[in-house]
Amino acid sequence: QVQLVESGGGLVQAGGSLRLSCQASGRTFITYTMGWFRQAPGKEREFVAATSWSGAQTYHADSVKGRFTIFRDNAKNTRYLSMNSLKPEDTAVYYCAAAARVVNIADGRADDYDYWGRGTQVTVSS
């Protein structure tokens, strides 16, 4: 009974920044692994970043390491993806996901995640 809602997508010029949010609806009583994935037109779903609910552990894909940061606001049951130095190849629909079990956040496997948001479009113009 977990629902995730992404927001914060939009159109930005190359080199710009966006902050995506993922808010979990309802009451969260256990720790979930939270992840961000993206899917560009004609491409497979790609792992971006993940964090434990506490935020104590994070992992970022090589393609975004140093540019994107996943972080938390526990008071709002919200996780964020801060995106800097955006490139046109970052254009994709970005999805928030949650796993209601212990997973290896470094694996980046979509099948490990149980709940998904609807996605938010990020478009980076050159």
C-alpha positions as CSV (number, residue, x, y, z in Angstrom):
1,Q,0.0,0.0,0.0
2,V,2.8,2.4,-0.8
3,Q,2.2,5.1,-3.4
4,L,5.0,7.2,-4.7
5,V,4.6,10.5,-6.5
6,E,7.4,12.2,-8.4
7,S,7.6,15.9,-9.1
8,G,10.1,18.5,-10.2
9,G,10.7,17.5,-13.8
10,G,10.7,20.0,-16.6
11,L,12.7,21.6,-19.3
12,V,16.2,22.9,-18.6
13,Q,19.2,24.0,-20.7
14,A,22.4,22.0,-20.7
15,G,24.5,22.8,-17.7
16,G,21.4,23.6,-15.6
17,S,20.0,22.0,-12.6
18,L,16.8,20.4,-11.4
19,R,15.7,18.8,-8.2
20,L,13.3,15.9,-8.4
21,S,11.2,14.8,-5.4
22,C,9.6,11.5,-4.5
23,Q,7.0,11.5,-1.8
24,A,5.7,8.4,-0.2
25,S,2.0,8.5,0.5
26,G,0.4,7.0,3.5
27,R,2.3,6.0,6.6
28,T,5.8,4.6,6.4
29,F,6.6,2.3,9.3
30,I,9.5,0.4,8.0
31,T,12.7,1.3,6.2
32,Y,12.6,1.0,2.4
33,T,15.3,1.2,-0.1
34,M,14.5,4.1,-2.4
35,G,15.8,4.3,-5.9
36,W,15.7,6.5,-9.0
37,F,15.5,5.1,-12.5
38,R,15.2,6.7,-15.8
39,Q,14.1,5.7,-19.3
40,A,14.9,7.6,-22.4
41,P,13.0,7.0,-25.7
42,G,14.1,3.8,-27.4
43,K,16.2,2.7,-24.4
44,E,15.9,0.4,-21.5
45,R,15.2,1.5,-18.0
46,E,18.4,2.7,-16.4
47,F,19.4,2.8,-12.7
48,V,20.3,6.2,-11.5
49,A,20.7,6.2,-7.7
50,A,19.5,4.6,-4.6
51,T,19.4,5.1,-0.8
52,S,18.3,3.4,2.3
53,W,15.4,5.2,3.9
54,S,17.6,6.5,6.6
55,G,19.9,7.9,4.0
56,A,22.9,6.3,5.7
57,Q,23.9,4.5,2.5
58,T,23.7,5.8,-1.1
59,Y,24.9,4.6,-4.4
60,H,25.0,6.5,-7.7
61,A,25.4,5.1,-11.2
62,D,28.7,5.9,-12.9
63,S,26.8,7.9,-15.6
64,V,25.6,10.5,-13.0
65,K,28.2,10.2,-10.3
66,G,29.5,13.7,-9.3
67,R,26.5,15.4,-10.9
68,F,23.4,13.8,-9.3
69,T,22.9,13.4,-5.6
70,I,20.1,11.4,-3.8
71,F,19.2,12.7,-0.4
72,R,16.4,12.6,2.2
73,D,14.0,14.7,4.1
74,N,12.7,12.2,6.7
75,A,10.2,14.7,8.2
76,K,8.4,14.8,4.9
77,N,8.8,11.2,3.9
78,T,10.5,12.5,0.8
79,R,13.5,11.6,-1.1
80,Y,15.2,13.9,-3.6
81,L,17.4,13.6,-6.7
82,S,19.4,16.8,-7.1
83,M,20.7,17.0,-10.7
84,N,23.4,19.4,-11.7
85,S,25.4,19.9,-14.8
86,L,22.6,18.4,-16.8
87,K,23.3,17.0,-20.3
88,P,21.0,16.4,-23.2
89,E,21.6,12.6,-22.7
90,D,20.0,13.0,-19.3
91,T,16.7,13.5,-21.0
92,A,14.3,10.8,-19.9
93,V,11.3,10.0,-17.8
94,Y,12.6,9.6,-14.2
95,Y,10.9,7.1,-11.9
96,C,11.0,6.8,-8.2
97,A,10.9,3.3,-6.8
98,A,10.8,1.6,-3.4
99,A,11.8,-1.8,-2.2
100,A,10.1,-3.2,0.9
101,R,13.0,-5.5,1.7
102,V,16.7,-5.4,2.0
103,V,18.4,-5.1,-1.3
104,N,21.9,-4.3,-2.4
105,I,21.6,-0.7,-3.5
106,A,24.7,-1.1,-5.7
107,D,23.1,-3.7,-7.9
108,G,20.7,-1.3,-9.5
109,R,18.2,-4.0,-10.5
110,A,14.7,-2.7,-11.3
111,D,13.2,-6.1,-10.4
112,D,14.3,-5.5,-6.8
113,Y,11.8,-2.7,-6.4
114,D,8.2,-3.2,-5.5
115,Y,6.6,0.2,-5.9
116,W,6.9,2.7,-8.6
117,G,5.8,6.3,-9.3
118,R,4.3,7.4,-12.5
119,G,7.4,9.2,-13.6
120,T,8.3,12.8,-14.3
121,Q,9.7,14.1,-17.5
122,V,13.2,15.7,-17.6
123,T,14.2,17.4,-20.9
124,V,17.6,18.9,-21.3
125,S,18.1,21.1,-24.3
126,S,21.4,21.7,-26.0
